[in-house]
Amino acid sequence: MINRASYFLLTLVFTLCSLLVQAQQQNTETGPVNEMFRSNGKIYVVVAVLLIIFIGIIIYLVQLDRKISKLEKRSQH
Amino acid sequence: MKMAKHWWKILAVLLLFYVITAGFWVKVPAIENNEQTTRNLFFHVPMWISMYTLFGISVVYSLLFLSKYDLKRDIVASSAANVGVLFGLMGFVTGSLWATYTWGGTITNDPKQISTAVALLIYLAYLVLRMSINDIDKRARVSAIYNVFAFALLIPLTYILPRMVDSLHPGSVSSPGFKSSDTDGTLMRVFYPAMLAWTLLGLWIFNLRVRYKKLELKNIFK
């Protein structure tokens, strides 16, 4: 039953693991991205947080949509 | 489509509308380097509340499944865990982003962040475990037992242990921010609806998945 979902999950597991063994890195870089996030009272951090949540939910819904389509195809026979 | 049946979904949408608008609108107390990021309280924290609710439902239905081997209960338990992981991951990623601009690192050696990641890994393992067993009945039984252990680890890992040691995360030194002495009243007026709103949204997605899985079970021999 190795499907796309399990690859995705295993990737997630390994990513989380690798993040955990990383040493702490200071984020004091001054790239354009960092500058934007630190401007205007760091309000763009909040915007990014909302976007992450929104994208997460959308990705989940697209996956569910796909599964339902497959089921519809199967149940027509 | 009867509207009366869907009142809680409508409530979720209305509350979310209020939370997202008021969340950017209200005056927040600027505390040190948090500045405006305090507003994440309305988005990052409710992810965890939603996750706890879903994992709670999940473990209850796993226990119910173990008392009477009904596959419908397995569907409810696994769906709740599945959507719970989604909210947990979103909580973790949003928290890491917040940490990047306030704690000075994306993945820090903060006990709360690390133990939460471990708790999430335990639940990811639950999903992997389910994928590795093809036999439906066996999968349901093994994962139900695993789920009970996962929940038993979730609470100390995310709620108790990080508060026993020094942590940058709020709630380690004092209460986790639910007290009025810790959190400003204006924040509370948005924070409470936010917890309810995001939890209702989580329940809605979970409800969709349960309905899909039940249909799939019916169509299994087609």
Interface residues (C-beta under 8 A of the other chain):
Chain A: M1 I2 N3 A5 S6 L9 L10 L12 V13 L16 C17 L19 L20 Q22 A23 Q24 Q25 Q26 N27 T28 F37 R38 N40 G41 K42 I43 V45 V46 A48 V49 L50 I52 I53 G56 I57 Y60 L61 L64 K67 I68 L71 R74 S75 H77
Chain B: I20 G23 F24 A30 N34 E35 Q36 T37 R39 N40 F43 H44 M47 V83 L86 L89 M90 V93 T94 L97 W98 T100 Y101 T102 G104 G105 T106 I107 T108 N109 I114 A117 V118 L120 L121 L124 A125 L127 V128 M131 S132 N134 L201 I205 L208 R209 Y212 L215 E216 N219 K222
